Amino acid sequence: MAWLGMDASDPCFEGPYFQSAFAEQHVAAAARLAAAGSAYYCDCTRDDVIARTGEGNLGYDRHCRDRGLTAEAGRALRFRVPPGLTVVEDRVRGTVEFDNDLTEDFVLLRGNGSPMFLLANVVDDLQMGVTLVVRAEEHLPNTPKQQMIWDALGEEHPAWAHVPVLVNEQRKKLSKRRDKVALEMYKDEGFLPEAMRNYLMTLGWNPGDDVEIVPWGQIVADFRLKDVNHSPAFFDVKKLESFNGHYIRALSVDDFVRVCEPWTKDITNFDRSRFALIAPHVQLRLVRLGEVAAAVDFLFQHDPVVDPDSWTKAMGAENALPILLAALASYEDAGWDADTLKAGLERIGEAMGLKLGKTQAPIRVAVTGRSVGLPLFESLEVLGREESLRRLRAAAARLGVA
């Protein structure tokens, strides 16, 4: 949450919290419910219930509801579900009614005296002054039980809002066992917090007018729970990358260089000033900051790591060596800026009857070690005349020229 820029300003919300630390308060609330007649003790085992109701009946039959049992070791405390309906007013889904006859008398305290989550959750929210509960729709079935507990304690229950779950490409609910759901993973891959925050807010909600890239202040001002969709929201990594690319391009060069530091600091012979020269071109191509090292490492290596397939394709052409030799001759005394370098190679291509794409292929592989990447002529300009010519000579030598 801190990475996303959403630090809690109220110190009473500083965690972590452990449910077990408040067990005494949970048990005290259970005692209040028992004393008021809203809960009762039960000594039934699962086998007892099955013997009475049959194997197919999964619910409790309320056998102990009027037996008047007192608290003893091994006896659970069950909530006495009242007759009628429980009406949940949900900020997202509207009015939802639950028939109490279909809700079993659920357990508040286990036979060993430990509290169940439903009770603990209500007591914790009550003590912390929670007034709005926003959670996934899968928790909606728990809500009438929790609302009953709030009512039985004589307290005003919080407002409820159940938002749609997130699903993957197979439209299955996101799972931490199967899918990438930890924010730390996206942080480590180079997603900006601003991009992640903006994208997450569009899952199940949009600011209207088909606009999705929205400043955080506007999102805060415009967001309303009543506008949240009911349908499951697809967590689309490709779309998240699009958001991230937008935010990367919006950075100043200085800020871009700074946010790239976790990934550039380990590049051998890295030079920050040289990186700043190529940075504007890198920004236009990245969708994850974690890709920056692979994009620019050739600028700092003594010899670029050559991709075998790229070499075979580019240097296997019959005109590869003539292009390298012509470029060496042209670039020896040429002005060293991207426009001049491009014009020189275009003239070489025209003389050989080749388009620029074909002409620059062996130059790119010789200088960068790969067939795709940053703009070639801007890369040559940043790399410098001496180093660029050295790499061209090395490639020509590899093709057989002494």
C-alpha positions in Angstrom: 0.0 0.0 0.0 2.9 2.4 0.8 4.4 1.7 -2.7 1.0 2.7 -4.2 1.2 5.9 -2.3 -1.8 5.1 0.0 -0.3 5.4 3.5 -2.7 5.5 6.4 -2.5 8.9 8.0 -4.4 7.8 11.2 -2.0 5.9 13.6 -4.8 3.7 14.9 -4.7 1.9 11.5 -1.0 1.0 11.7 -0.7 -2.8 11.6 -0.1 -5.5 11.5 -3.0 -6.8 13.5 -3.4 -10.3 14.8 -6.8 -11.7 15.5 -5.5 -13.8 18.4 -4.3 -10.7 20.2 -8.0 -9.7 20.8 -9.4 -13.1 21.8 -10.4 -11.7 25.2 -12.7 -9.1 23.6 -14.1 -11.7 21.2 -15.0 -14.0 24.1 -16.5 -11.2 26.1 -18.8 -10.3 23.1 -19.9 -13.9 22.9 -20.8 -13.9 26.6 -23.0 -10.8 26.0 -24.8 -12.6 23.2 -25.3 -15.7 25.4 -26.6 -13.6 28.3 -29.1 -11.8 26.0 -30.4 -15.1 24.7 -29.0 -14.5 21.2 -26.7 -17.5 21.5 -26.8 -20.9 23.1 -24.4 -23.7 24.0 -24.4 -26.9 22.0 -22.7 -30.3 22.7 -23.6 -31.9 19.4 -20.9 -33.6 17.4 -20.9 -34.0 13.6 -21.8 -37.6 14.1 -24.7 -36.7 16.3 -26.1 -34.4 13.6 -25.7 -37.0 10.9 -27.4 -39.6 13.0 -30.4 -37.4 13.3 -30.6 -35.8 9.9 -28.8 -38.2 7.5 -25.6 -37.9 5.6 -26.9 -35.6 2.9 -28.0 -32.8 5.3 -25.0 -30.5 5.8 -26.6 -28.0 8.1 -27.2 -28.0 11.8 -30.7 -29.0 12.9 -30.9 -26.7 15.9 -31.2 -29.6 18.3 -29.7 -27.7 21.3 -31.5 -24.4 20.7 -33.9 -24.9 23.6 -32.1 -27.4 25.8 -30.7 -24.6 28.1 -27.2 -26.0 28.2 -24.6 -24.0 30.2 -21.0 -23.3 29.3 -18.8 -26.4 29.7 -15.6 -27.6 28.1 -16.3 -29.1 24.7 -19.5 -27.2 24.2 -19.7 -24.8 21.3 -21.6 -21.5 21.4 -24.0 -21.1 18.5 -25.8 -17.9 17.3 -29.6 -18.1 17.5 -30.7 -17.1 14.0 -33.9 -15.1 14.3 -36.9 -15.8 12.0 -37.7 -13.7 8.9 -35.5 -12.0 6.5 -32.1 -10.3 6.7 -32.0 -7.4 4.3 -28.5 -6.3 3.3 -28.3 -2.8 1.7 -25.2 -3.1 -0.5 -23.6 0.0 -2.0 -22.7 -1.9 -5.2 -25.5 -4.6 -5.6 -28.4 -2.7 -4.1 -30.9 -4.5 -1.8 -30.2 -8.2 -1.2 -32.5 -10.3 0.9 -31.6 -13.5 2.7 -34.1 -16.0 4.1 -33.1 -16.7 7.7 -34.7 -20.1 7.6 -32.0 -21.1 5.2 -29.2 -20.0 7.6 -28.1 -22.5 10.2 -27.4 -21.5 13.8 -23.7 -20.9 13.2 -20.9 -21.3 15.7 -19.5 -18.3 17.5 -17.1 -20.1 19.9 -15.6 -23.5 19.3 -15.8 -26.2 21.9 -12.3 -25.2 23.1 -13.5 -21.6 23.7 -11.7 -20.1 20.7 -13.7 -17.5 18.6 -14.7 -18.1 15.1 -13.8 -15.6 12.4 -17.3 -14.3 11.9 -17.5 -13.2 15.5 -13.9 -11.9 15.7 -14.4 -9.9 12.5 -17.5 -8.1 13.9 -15.8 -7.4 17.2 -12.6 -6.1 15.6 -14.6 -3.8 13.2 -16.7 -2.5 16.1 -13.6 -1.7 18.2 -11.8 0.0 15.3 -14.8 2.1 14.4 -15.2 0.6 10.9 -18.1 2.3 9.1 -17.8 0.9 5.6 -16.7 -2.7 4.6 -15.6 -3.0 1.0 -14.7 -6.5 -0.1 -15.1 -9.1 -2.9 -18.5 -10.4 -3.8 -17.6 -13.9 -2.6 -18.0 -12.6 0.9 -21.6 -11.5 0.4 -23.0 -14.8 1.8 -21.2 -14.1 5.1 -22.8 -10.6 5.4 -26.2 -11.5 6.7 -24.6 -13.5 9.5 -22.3 -10.7 10.4 -25.2 -8.2 10.3 -27.2 -10.4 12.6 -24.3 -10.3 15.1 -24.0 -6.5 14.9 -27.8 -6.2 15.5 -27.7 -8.7 18.4 -25.0 -6.7 20.0 -27.1 -3.6 19.7 -24.6 -1.8 17.5 -25.1 -0.1 14.1 -23.6 -2.3 11.5 -21.3 -0.7 8.8 -22.3 -0.1 5.3 -21.5 -2.9 2.9 -20.1 -2.9 -0.6 -19.2 -6.1 -2.4 -17.1 -5.5 -5.5 -16.6 -8.0 -8.4 -13.8 -10.5 -8.2 -10.8 -10.3 -10.6 -10.4 -13.1 -13.2 -7.6 -14.2 -15.4 -7.5 -14.8 -19.2 -9.5 -18.1 -18.7 -12.1 -16.1 -16.8 -11.2 -17.9 -13.6 -10.9 -16.1 -10.3 -7.3 -14.9 -9.7 -5.5 -17.4 -7.5 -2.2 -16.8 -5.6 -1.3 -20.4 -6.4 -1.8 -20.1 -10.1 -1.6 -16.4 -11.1 0.7 -13.4 -10.4 -1.2 -11.5 -7.8 1.4 -10.1 -5.4 2.1 -6.4 -5.9 5.8 -7.0 -5.1 6.1 -9.0 -8.3 4.9 -6.2 -10.5 7.0 -3.7 -8.6 10.1 -5.9 -9.2 9.3 -6.1 -12.9 9.2 -2.4 -13.2 5.6 -1.3 -13.1 5.2 2.2 -11.8 3.0 2.7 -8.8 1.0 5.4 -10.6 0.3 3.1 -13.5 -0.7 0.2 -11.2 -2.9 2.4 -9.1 -4.7 3.9 -12.1 -5.2 0.5 -13.8 -6.5 -1.2 -10.7 -9.1 1.5 -10.3 -10.5 0.7 -13.8 -11.2 -2.9 -12.8 -15.0 -2.8 -12.3 -15.2 1.0 -12.6 -14.4 3.7 -15.1 -14.4 7.5 -14.8 -16.7 7.9 -17.8 -16.3 9.4 -21.3 -14.2 6.3 -22.3 -11.2 7.9 -20.6 -9.0 5.5 -18.6 -5.7 7.4 -17.9 -6.8 9.7 -15.1 -4.9 11.6 -12.5 -5.2 10.1 -9.0 -6.8 13.3 -7.6 -9.5 13.1 -10.2 -10.1 9.4 -9.4 -10.5 10.1 -5.7 -12.9 13.0 -6.5 -15.0 11.0 -9.0 -15.1 7.5 -7.6 -18.5 6.3 -6.3 -19.3 2.8 -5.2 -22.7 2.9 -6.9 -20.9 3.2 -10.3 -19.0 -0.1 -9.8 -20.0 -2.9 -12.2 -21.4 -6.2 -11.0 -19.5 -8.4 -13.5 -16.1 -10.0 -12.8 -13.2 -7.8 -13.9 -10.5 -9.2 -16.2 -7.0 -8.5 -15.0 -5.4 -7.9 -18.3 -1.6 -7.7 -18.1 -1.3 -6.4 -21.6 -3.5 -3.5 -20.7 -1.6 -2.9 -17.5 1.6 -2.7 -19.7 -0.2 -0.1 -21.9 -0.9 2.0 -18.8 2.7 1.6 -17.6 4.1 2.6 -21.0 2.0 5.7 -20.8 3.3 6.7 -17.4 6.8 5.9 -18.4 6.6 8.2 -21.4 5.2 10.9 -19.3 8.3 11.1 -17.0 10.9 13.7 -17.5 14.3 12.3 -18.6 15.8 13.0 -15.2 12.9 11.2 -13.5 13.1 8.3 -15.9 16.9 7.9 -15.3 16.2 7.9 -11.6 13.4 5.3 -11.6 15.5 3.0 -13.7 18.3 2.9 -11.1 17.2 -0.4 -9.5 17.7 -2.1 -12.9 20.7 -0.1 -14.4 22.9 -0.1 -11.3 24.1 -3.7 -12.0 25.0 -3.1 -15.7 28.7 -3.5 -16.2 30.5 -0.2 -16.9 27.2 1.7 -16.6 27.5 5.4 -17.2 24.6 7.5 -16.1 25.3 10.5 -18.4 25.5 8.2 -21.4 22.3 6.5 -20.4 20.6 10.0 -20.1 21.5 10.7 -23.7 19.6 7.6 -25.0 16.9 7.7 -22.3 14.2 9.6 -24.4 14.4 6.8 -27.0 14.2 4.1 -24.4 11.2 5.7 -22.8 9.2 5.4 -26.1 9.7 1.6 -26.2 9.5 0.3 -22.6 6.4 -1.0 -21.0 8.3 -2.4 -18.0 11.3 -0.7 -16.4 12.7 -4.2 -15.8 13.4 -4.4 -19.5 15.8 -1.4 -19.5 19.0 -3.3 -18.9 18.5 -5.6 -21.9 17.7 -2.6 -24.0 20.8 -0.6 -23.3 23.5 -2.9 -22.0 25.3 -2.9 -25.4 26.2 0.8 -24.9 28.3 -0.1 -21.9 29.8 -3.5 -22.8 33.3 -3.8 -24.3 31.8 -6.2 -26.8 28.1 -6.6 -27.2 26.6 -10.0 -26.6 25.8 -11.3 -30.1 22.5 -13.1 -30.6 23.4 -16.1 -32.9 20.2 -16.0 -34.9 20.5 -12.3 -35.5 24.1 -12.7 -36.7 23.2 -15.6 -39.0 20.3 -13.7 -40.6 22.0 -10.3 -41.0 25.6 -11.4 -41.8 24.6 -14.3 -43.9 23.4 -12.0 -46.6 25.8 -11.6 -49.6 25.9 -7.8 -49.2 26.6 -7.8 -45.5 30.4 -7.4 -45.8 30.2 -4.7 -48.5 27.8 -2.7 -46.4 30.1 -2.9 -43.4 33.1 -1.9 -45.4 31.2 1.0 -47.1 29.9 2.2 -43.7 33.5 2.1 -42.3 34.7 4.3 -45.2 31.7 6.7 -44.9 31.7 7.1 -41.1 35.4 7.6 -40.8 35.2 11.3 -41.4 31.4 11.9 -41.3 29.7 14.3 -38.8 28.7 12.2 -35.8 25.0 12.9 -35.3 22.0 10.6 -36.0 20.8 12.5 -39.1 24.2 12.5 -40.8 24.8 8.9 -40.0 21.4 7.9 -41.4 21.9 9.9 -44.6 25.3 8.2 -45.1 23.8 4.8 -44.8 20.9 5.7 -47.1 23.4 6.7 -49.8 25.1 3.3 -49.4 21.8 1.5 -49.7 20.8 3.5 -52.8 24.1 2.6 -54.4 23.5 -1.1 -53.8 19.8 -1.0 -54.7 18.8 -1.7 -51.1 16.2 -0.2 -48.8 17.3 1.2 -45.5 16.0 -1.7 -43.5 18.2 -4.1 -45.4 21.2 -1.8 -45.3 21.1 -1.2 -41.6 20.7 -4.8 -40.6 24.4 -5.8 -40.5 25.3 -2.4 -39.0 22.8 -3.0 -36.2 24.0 -6.5 -35.4 27.6 -5.5 -35.5 27.1 -2.6 -33.1 24.3 -3.9 -30.8 24.6 -7.7 -31.2 20.9 -8.0 -32.0 18.5 -7.4 -34.9 15.9 -5.3 -33.1 16.2 -2.6 -30.4 16.7 1.1 -30.0 16.9 3.5 -33.0 20.2 2.6 -34.7 21.5 6.0 -35.6 20.8 7.5 -32.2 22.6 4.5 -30.6 25.6 5.1 -32.9 25.6 8.8 -31.9 25.6 7.9 -28.2 28.1 5.1 -28.5 30.6 7.5 -30.3 32.7 7.3 -33.4 35.7 5.4 -32.1 33.7 2.6 -30.4 31.2 2.3 -33.2 34.0 2.0 -35.8 35.8 -0.6 -33.7 32.7 -2.8 -33.5 32.2 -2.5 -37.3 35.8 -3.5 -37.9 35.4 -6.4 -35.5 32.3 -7.6 -37.4 34.1 -7.3 -40.7 37.1 -9.2 -39.4 34.7 -12.0 -38.2 33.5 -12.2 -41.8 37.0 -12.6 -43.1 38.5 -9.2 -43.6 41.8 -8.7 -41.9 
